[in-house]
Amino acid sequence: MNWITEGPEIFYFGASLWFLLLTFAAPQKPVSNGGRRREYLSAILLASVGILVCLASVRAEGWLFIRAYSVDLFSQVFKTLLSLGLFLIVSLCGSISDIDERRHNEFYFLLFSCTLALMLLVSADHLLSIYLSLELSSYSLYILVALRKRRALGLEAGIKYFLTGSFAAAVMLFGMALLYSSCGTAYLPDMAKVLPGLISRPTVIMGLLFTLGGFFFKLAVFPFHSWAPDAYQGASNQVAGYIATASKVAAIAVVLRVLASAGHGSAYLVHVLVILSVVSMTLGNLAAIVQKDLKRLLAFSTTAHSGYVLIALLVLDPAGYSAAIFYALALLVMKFTVFMVIVELAPDGRNLQIEELAGLHKRSPIMALALLVALFSLAGIPPTVGFTGKFLIFTAAIQKGYVALVIIAMINVVISLYYYLLVIKAAYLLEPAEALPPLLVSFPKKLLAGFSIVGIVVAGFFPYWLIQIANAAVLPLFGGR
């Protein structure tokens, strides 16, 4: 075994095992502040080292487990994004007030094990390894959602999440069975050799769409989006942030890998993806307009952004896939920045209403600016990374002739700008009903907010090197190892 090739997986398995062992040794009585601090410092240290391990192995290549597991630039870039996403979320966990103090070790264990499962998912090159990795990550998230102290919210959301996920997994498994029976192989590289010639068969089309249904559940694409608002609202703020960032990055990766095996696809596949894209964008944006809970708004926003991602996917060529990778990074940074503001404004872990943002620009100018920049980026306002991501997606779609679809997407971008402006209005123009004290933000959080602001703007101004990384990461999907 090449230890560098398997470095990220081995490291995150070890980190998960460390927190699992701590759960056995942890006392059942309430944990002191010093104990919680040690747990947090352990998690942030391990998450930091994890980024370095992923960067060290980014150029690793090879096959493992009888070719069921592929290590290439595509998978390693996504593993680096996942490690970054975990680090960012853990950085918000200095005071997890909405999860029982005696469950913090379990919380970190599930976070690290879910990240490990997502890393396995982006490298999986066999249908069964994809299924097992997806289920491992999903069950970790089900439990994380249900861990919330407010049990009425957490348990209800976790059960809804579990039931929807179980249905999506069953649909996906049936689709995988259809693909296997049609292609005679469960290996994606081998399927890529025969699938383009069989793509016009109804069983193959159904198998591919049913298989993608399991991944669309992760992306919160219509009609698998119904879990998202309740899960976001019922989960603790940190868990909701993890679902909105790292989970979506891995889902984009596995959809790209599976769709790449279909070659240029078929007209039926493209038509279905177009319909799902239009409905997801429109439904997500219209539903977000009427939301008062900020996390529910972000959940419907996720469905809308999944519609934009589908535009990049249905292009079925390197330009569209590269745009999807770039947009995955953009979503990671943008959504994290918004959840960072939520965590700072609600230190007690409560669900934040939009009206509670009133006066934020006076209470904490840096957090108000971070929220402003992140929401403008989510809306696609230049010169942010969100604008550049949408520009790359729309350009790839227009080059393929999907002009009408791009026009619909641009109309949806305008709709989304309305509800994002409502949030910004609350933060900058509304005054609270009673005077509120200044928001005490630690220096590390101010530094993190500053880096987020600069990263969103600089990546929008100078996206060239990120685009080059995305272009290089796509090559292994088309045999360019």
C-alpha positions in Angstrom: 0.0 0.0 0.0 1.2 3.5 -0.9 0.7 5.5 2.3 0.6 8.8 0.5 -2.1 7.5 -1.8 -4.3 6.4 1.1 -3.1 9.2 3.4 -6.4 11.2 3.8 -8.5 8.1 4.4 -6.1 6.7 6.9 -5.7 10.0 8.7 -9.5 10.6 9.0 -10.1 7.0 10.0 -7.5 7.5 12.8 -9.1 10.8 13.8 -12.6 9.2 14.0 -11.2 6.3 16.0 -9.6 8.8 18.5 -13.0 10.5 19.2 -14.7 7.1 19.3 -12.3 6.0 22.0 -12.9 9.2 23.9 -16.6 8.5 24.0 -15.8 5.3 25.9 -13.7 7.1 28.4 -15.9 10.2 28.8 -17.7 10.5 32.1 -21.5 10.6 32.1 -21.6 13.6 34.4 -21.6 17.2 32.9 -18.3 18.1 31.3 -16.3 21.1 32.6 -15.4 24.1 30.4 -11.8 22.8 30.3 -13.0 19.4 29.1 -15.0 21.0 26.3 -12.1 23.2 25.3 -9.8 20.2 25.1 -12.3 18.4 22.8 -12.5 21.5 20.6 -8.8 22.0 20.4 -8.3 18.3 19.5 -10.8 18.6 16.7 -9.4 21.8 15.3 -5.9 20.5 15.4 -6.9 17.2 13.7 -8.9 19.1 11.1 -6.0 21.4 10.4 -3.5 18.5 9.9 -6.1 16.8 7.7 -5.9 19.7 5.2 -2.1 19.3 5.1 -2.4 15.5 4.6 -4.9 16.1 1.7 -2.6 18.7 0.1 0.4 16.3 0.4 -1.5 13.6 -1.5 -3.2 15.8 -4.1 -0.9 14.4 -6.9 -1.3 10.8 -5.9 -2.7 8.3 -8.4 -3.6 4.7 -8.5 -6.2 2.0 -8.0 -7.1 0.2 -4.8 -9.4 -2.6 -3.7 -9.4 -4.5 -7.0 -10.1 -1.2 -9.0 -13.1 -0.4 -6.9 -11.4 2.7 -5.6 -9.8 5.3 -7.8 -7.2 7.8 -6.6 -6.7 10.6 -9.1 -6.5 14.4 -9.3 -10.3 14.6 -9.5 -10.8 12.7 -6.2 -7.9 14.4 -4.4 -9.1 17.9 -5.3 -12.5 17.1 -3.8 -10.9 15.5 -0.7 -9.0 18.7 -0.2 -12.3 20.7 -0.4 -13.9 18.3 2.0 -11.0 18.7 4.5 -11.3 22.4 4.2 -15.1 22.2 4.7 -14.6 20.1 7.9 -12.0 22.6 9.2 -14.3 25.6 8.6 -17.2 23.9 10.4 -15.1 22.7 13.3 -13.8 26.3 13.7 -17.4 27.3 14.5 -17.7 24.6 17.3 -15.8 26.5 20.0 -19.1 26.7 21.9 -21.6 24.1 20.9 -24.5 25.1 23.2 -27.2 23.2 21.4 -25.7 19.7 21.7 -25.5 17.9 25.1 -22.1 18.5 26.7 -21.7 14.7 27.2 -22.2 14.1 23.5 -19.5 16.4 22.1 -17.1 13.5 21.5 -19.8 11.6 19.7 -20.5 14.8 17.7 -16.8 15.1 16.6 -16.7 11.4 15.9 -19.7 11.6 13.6 -18.3 14.7 11.8 -14.9 13.1 11.1 -16.4 9.7 10.2 -18.9 11.4 7.8 -16.0 13.3 6.2 -14.2 10.0 5.8 -17.2 8.5 4.1 -17.5 11.5 1.8 -13.9 11.0 0.9 -14.5 7.4 0.1 -17.5 8.5 -2.0 -15.5 10.8 -4.3 -13.0 8.0 -5.0 -15.5 5.2 -5.4 -15.3 3.7 -8.9 -17.7 0.7 -8.3 -21.4 0.9 -7.8 -21.4 -1.0 -4.5 -18.5 1.1 -3.1 -20.5 4.2 -4.1 -23.6 2.8 -2.3 -21.8 1.9 0.9 -19.9 5.2 1.1 -23.1 7.2 0.5 -25.0 5.3 3.1 -22.2 5.6 5.7 -22.2 9.4 5.2 -26.0 9.6 5.3 -26.4 7.6 8.6 -23.8 9.9 10.2 -25.8 12.9 9.2 -29.1 11.4 10.4 -27.6 11.0 13.9 -26.0 14.4 13.8 -29.3 16.1 13.1 -31.0 14.2 15.9 -28.3 15.1 18.4 -29.7 18.5 19.0 -30.8 19.4 22.6 -34.1 20.6 21.4 -35.3 17.0 20.9 -38.7 17.9 19.5 -37.0 19.6 16.6 -33.9 17.4 16.2 -35.7 14.0 16.4 -38.5 15.0 14.0 -36.0 16.4 11.5 -33.7 13.4 11.9 -36.6 11.0 11.2 -37.8 12.9 8.2 -34.3 13.0 6.9 -33.9 9.3 7.5 -37.1 8.3 5.8 -36.5 10.4 2.7 -32.9 9.2 2.6 -34.0 5.5 2.9 -36.4 6.0 0.0 -33.7 7.7 -2.2 -31.3 4.9 -1.3 -33.8 2.2 -2.4 -34.4 4.0 -5.7 -30.7 4.4 -6.2 -30.0 0.7 -5.5 -32.7 -0.3 -8.0 -31.1 1.9 -10.6 -27.7 0.4 -9.9 -29.2 -3.1 -10.5 -30.6 -2.0 -13.8 -27.3 -0.6 -14.9 -25.4 -3.7 -13.8 -27.9 -6.0 -15.7 -27.6 -3.8 -18.8 -23.8 -3.3 -18.8 -22.6 -6.5 -17.3 -20.2 -4.7 -15.0 -20.4 -2.6 -11.9 -17.0 -0.8 -12.5 -17.5 2.8 -13.7 -14.5 2.7 -16.1 -15.8 -0.5 -17.7 -19.3 0.9 -17.9 -17.9 4.0 -19.7 -16.8 1.7 -22.5 -20.2 0.1 -23.1 -22.7 2.6 -21.7 -22.6 5.2 -24.5 -23.6 2.5 -27.0 -26.6 1.4 -24.8 -27.7 4.8 -23.6 -30.8 4.8 -25.8 -32.3 1.7 -24.2 -35.1 2.5 -21.7 -33.7 0.3 -19.0 -30.4 2.1 -19.2 -32.0 5.5 -19.1 -34.2 4.4 -16.1 -31.2 2.8 -14.4 -29.1 5.9 -14.8 -31.8 8.3 -13.6 -32.7 6.1 -10.6 -29.0 5.9 -9.7 -28.7 9.7 -9.9 -31.7 10.0 -7.7 -29.7 8.9 -4.7 -27.2 11.6 -5.3 -29.9 14.2 -6.1 -31.1 13.5 -2.5 -27.7 14.7 -1.3 -27.9 17.8 -3.5 -31.6 18.5 -2.4 -32.7 18.4 -6.1 -36.5 18.3 -6.7 -38.3 16.0 -5.9 -35.7 14.8 -3.3 -35.6 18.2 -1.6 -38.4 17.9 0.9 -36.0 16.9 3.7 -33.8 20.0 3.5 -35.9 22.7 5.1 -36.8 20.5 8.1 -33.3 19.1 8.5 -31.7 22.5 8.4 -34.2 23.9 10.8 -34.1 20.9 13.2 -30.3 20.5 13.2 -27.9 22.5 15.3 -26.4 25.5 13.4 -23.0 23.8 13.0 -24.6 20.6 11.7 -26.8 22.5 9.2 -23.7 24.3 8.0 -21.9 21.0 7.5 -24.8 19.6 5.5 -24.9 22.8 3.4 -21.2 22.7 2.6 -19.2 19.5 2.7 -22.1 17.2 1.9 -23.0 19.1 -1.2 -19.4 19.2 -2.4 -19.2 15.3 -2.3 -22.6 15.0 -4.0 -21.4 17.1 -6.9 -18.3 14.9 -7.2 -20.0 11.6 -7.3 -22.6 12.8 -9.9 -19.8 14.0 -12.1 -18.1 10.7 -11.9 -21.2 8.7 -12.7 -22.3 11.0 -15.5 -18.9 10.9 -17.1 -19.4 7.2 -17.7 -22.4 7.9 -19.8 -20.4 9.7 -22.4 -22.5 12.3 -24.3 -25.7 10.9 -22.8 -29.0 10.8 -24.7 -31.8 13.3 -25.5 -34.0 11.6 -22.9 -31.4 12.0 -20.1 -30.8 15.6 -21.0 -34.5 16.4 -21.1 -35.1 15.0 -17.7 -32.1 16.9 -16.3 -33.4 20.1 -17.9 -36.8 19.6 -16.3 -35.3 18.9 -12.9 -33.0 21.9 -13.2 -35.9 24.3 -14.1 -38.2 23.0 -11.4 -35.4 23.0 -8.7 -34.4 26.6 -9.5 -37.9 27.9 -9.6 -39.4 26.0 -6.7 -36.4 26.7 -4.5 -36.3 30.5 -5.2 -40.1 31.0 -4.9 -40.3 29.0 -1.7 -37.3 30.9 -0.2 -39.1 34.3 -0.6 -41.7 33.6 2.0 -39.4 32.1 4.7 -38.8 33.9 8.0 -36.4 31.4 9.5 -32.9 32.0 8.0 -31.9 28.4 7.9 -35.1 27.4 6.1 -34.4 30.1 3.6 -30.9 28.7 3.1 -32.3 25.2 2.6 -34.6 26.3 -0.2 -31.7 28.4 -1.6 -29.7 25.1 -1.7 -32.4 23.5 -3.9 -32.2 26.5 -6.2 -28.4 26.3 -6.4 -28.7 22.6 -7.1 -30.7 23.6 -10.2 -27.8 25.7 -11.4 -25.4 22.8 -10.8 -27.6 20.6 -12.9 -27.2 23.0 -15.8 -23.4 22.4 -15.7 -24.0 18.6 -15.4 -26.4 18.3 -18.3 -23.8 19.9 -20.6 -22.0 16.5 -20.4 -18.6 17.8 -21.5 -15.4 19.0 -19.8 -16.4 22.7 -19.8 -19.6 22.0 -17.9 -17.9 19.6 -15.4 -15.1 22.1 -14.8 -17.7 24.8 -14.1 -19.4 22.4 -11.6 -16.2 21.9 -9.7 -15.6 25.6 -9.5 -19.1 26.1 -8.3 -18.7 23.5 -5.6 -15.8 25.5 -4.2 -17.8 28.7 -4.4 -20.8 27.1 -2.6 -18.5 25.8 0.1 -17.1 29.2 0.9 -20.4 31.2 0.5 -22.6 28.9 2.6 -20.0 28.6 5.3 -19.7 32.4 5.6 -23.5 32.8 6.1 -23.5 30.0 8.7 -20.6 31.6 10.5 -22.7 34.7 11.0 -25.6 32.6 12.2 -23.5 30.9 14.8 -22.1 34.2 16.0 -25.5 35.8 16.3 -27.1 32.8 18.0 -24.5 31.6 20.6 -27.3 29.8 22.4 -27.9 27.7 19.3 -31.4 28.9 18.6 -32.8 29.1 15.1 -32.3 32.7 13.8 -35.2 34.6 12.3 -34.4 37.1 9.6 -35.8 40.0 11.7 -33.2 39.2 14.4 -30.5 40.5 12.1 -31.7 44.0 12.7 -28.9 46.3 13.7 -26.1 43.8 12.8 -24.1 46.5 11.0 -23.8 48.4 14.3 -23.3 45.4 16.5 -20.5 43.8 14.4 -19.5 45.6 11.2 -17.2 42.7 10.2 -19.9 40.1 10.5 -22.4 42.3 8.7 -19.9 42.8 5.8 -19.2 39.0 5.7 -23.0 38.4 5.4 -23.4 41.1 2.7 -20.5 39.7 0.6 -21.6 36.1 1.0 -25.3 36.8 0.0 -24.2 39.0 -2.9 -22.1 36.1 -4.1 -24.9 33.6 -3.7 -27.0 36.0 -5.7 -24.3 36.1 -8.4 -23.4 39.8 -8.1 -20.0 40.6 -9.6 -17.1 40.6 -8.8 -17.7 37.7 -6.4 -16.9 34.0 -6.8 -20.6 33.2 -7.1 -20.9 35.4 -10.1 -17.9 33.8 -11.8 -19.2 30.3 -11.0 -22.6 31.1 -12.6 -20.9 32.8 -15.5 -18.8 29.6 -16.2 -22.0 27.4 -16.0 -24.0 29.7 -18.2 -21.2 30.0 -20.8 -20.8 26.2 -21.0 -24.6 25.8 -21.4 -24.8 28.5 -24.2 -22.0 26.8 -26.1 -24.0 23.6 -26.1 -27.1 25.5 -27.4 -29.1 25.7 -24.1 -30.0 29.4 -24.5 -33.6 29.1 -23.3 -32.4 27.2 -20.2 -29.8 29.9 -19.4 -32.5 32.6 -19.8 -34.7 30.8 -17.3 -31.8 30.5 -14.9 -31.0 34.2 -15.2 -34.7 35.0 -14.4 -34.3 32.8 -11.3 -31.1 34.6 -10.4 -33.1 37.9 -10.3 -35.8 36.2 -8.2 -33.1 35.0 -5.7 -31.7 38.5 -5.5 -35.0 39.7 -4.0 -34.9 37.4 -0.9 -31.1 37.9 -0.4 -31.8 41.6 -0.4 -34.4 41.1 2.3 -31.8 39.5 4.5 -29.3 42.3 3.8 -32.0 44.9 4.4 -32.6 43.4 7.9 -28.9 43.6 8.7 -28.3 47.1 7.4 -31.5 49.1 7.3 -33.7 47.7 10.1 -33.3 48.8 13.7 -34.0 46.3 16.6 -37.1 46.8 18.7 -34.8 47.5 21.7 -31.2 48.5 22.0 -28.8 45.5 21.8 -25.3 45.4 23.0 -22.3 45.1 20.6 -21.7 41.6 19.3 -18.5 40.2 21.0 -16.6 38.4 18.2 -13.3 36.9 19.1 -10.2 37.8 17.1 -9.9 34.4 15.4 -13.5 34.7 14.2 -12.9 38.2 12.9 -9.8 36.9 11.1 -11.8 34.1 9.6 -14.5 36.5 8.5 -11.9 38.7 6.9 -10.4 35.7 5.0 -13.9 34.7 3.8 -14.6 38.2 2.5 -11.3 38.5 0.8 -11.5 34.9 -0.6 -15.0 35.5 -2.1 -14.0 38.7 -3.8 -10.4 37.8 -4.9 -11.6 34.5 -6.3 -14.2 36.5 -8.3 -11.6 39.0 -9.5 -8.8 36.5 -10.3 -10.4 33.1 -10.9 -7.8 31.9 -13.4 -5.8 29.6 -11.2 -9.0 28.0 -9.7 -10.3 27.4 -13.2 -7.1 25.8 -14.2 -7.3 23.4 -11.2 -10.9 22.6 -12.1 -9.9 21.9 -15.7 -7.1 19.6 -14.6 -9.3 17.8 -12.1 -11.8 17.0 -14.9 -9.2 15.2 -17.1 -9.2 11.9 -15.2 -12.9 11.5 -15.8 -12.2 11.4 -19.6 -9.2 9.1 -19.4 -6.6 11.8 -19.0 -4.7 10.3 -16.1 
